[in-house]
Amino acid sequence: MPTTAQILKAKGHLPGVPTADLNHANLDVSEIEGVLEGCNCDHPDKYDHEIASATDAEKLASELDRDVDFTEYLIGAMQHMVGAYSTGFAKGCNLEFPDSYSVSYFLDRATFPEHYTRPVRDDELDEALSAGVWRWTREECFDLWAGKPMLDVAYLGFIYESYRAIGCAQVERYSVSEANVRIYSIRMPGSVIGRAWYTSGKCSERGLKHQIDSDYRPGLIGTCKVGGHEWGHGHGEEHQFSGQATHHSVMSYYPPRLFYGFSTGQAPHVLPRDRSIDSLIAKYGGKPNPPYSTPPVKPPVIVVPSVGGTITLTEPGKPTRTFAEVAVGGGDGPIVHS
């Protein structure tokens, strides 16, 4: 198990201490270990030059007492924190929002325990609405989300709204190969419940990860908090741990009791201005994207027989394609090839 010094080094708080000396140096970490209180996200707080420039992940993993997969992630995260990848996602990446900033994601529902996919309860929706900052009336909210899977309500509803409001829409895709980000559940060590990768800002980027601990058992509010926080890292945001007891940022270790999205500090918000807002506005302009009027759903695949032995195929997220019809297969419809 990592020592406090090893954890602090991985979080970027001991830049002057070589990793090789962590188990031998006479360190007094009492003044800084308090910044980790309440931390349950693996993303580093600060940039560490030694970790960012490391070329031997196995050696660094041994010195930090972490596995190689995490250490490779940590090296990449530190490199991104230098600033080269802090621009956010580009404008016009999705046809749904051609003139706006947007990012596509694949919500890998199959990896989440049943706890996350159960129907959301009415009392959870009422609790979420009690923050008083969402665009829906109670009737509208219940029409949209009552009885829907809790995971969908969190990501397609409240988390989506929090980032839409600052100028970047998060568009669901139905194949991981078509998405910038894959959101999935995985067993994570210790008290860690979330981990996320920074973006390079390119529309063509694939393979970014948002990981949620499969042993974590939150309700709707907790799911919104951890999902909203990891999305912040996906948008290039760092932790806001300094003074977090008062400002309660989405990127804090200590979020507020309710999920408010990004508090502006103005009515109806009851929290101070979220420290991440200025950074996000610099990336995305702060102009809200058009909202979905209904929860986005996967469109059906439409197969239309055409004249001359061809078939037109329409799939979600793909251009319409025409195929040659080579056979008709009983009740299963036409068999096609390109």
Secondary structure by P-SEA (a helix, b strand, c coil): cccaaaaaaaacccccccccccccccccccccccccccccccccccccccccccccaaaaaaaacccaaaaaaaaaaaaaaccccccccccccccccccccbbbbbcccccccccccccccaaaaaaaaccccccccaaaaaaccccccccccccccaaaaaaaaacbbbbbbcccccccbbbbcccccccccbbbbbbcccccccbbbbbbbccccccaaaaaaaaaaaaaaaaccccccccccccccccccccccccccccccccccccccccaaaaaaaacccccccccccccccccbbbbbbccbbbbbbbccccbbbbbbccccccccccccc
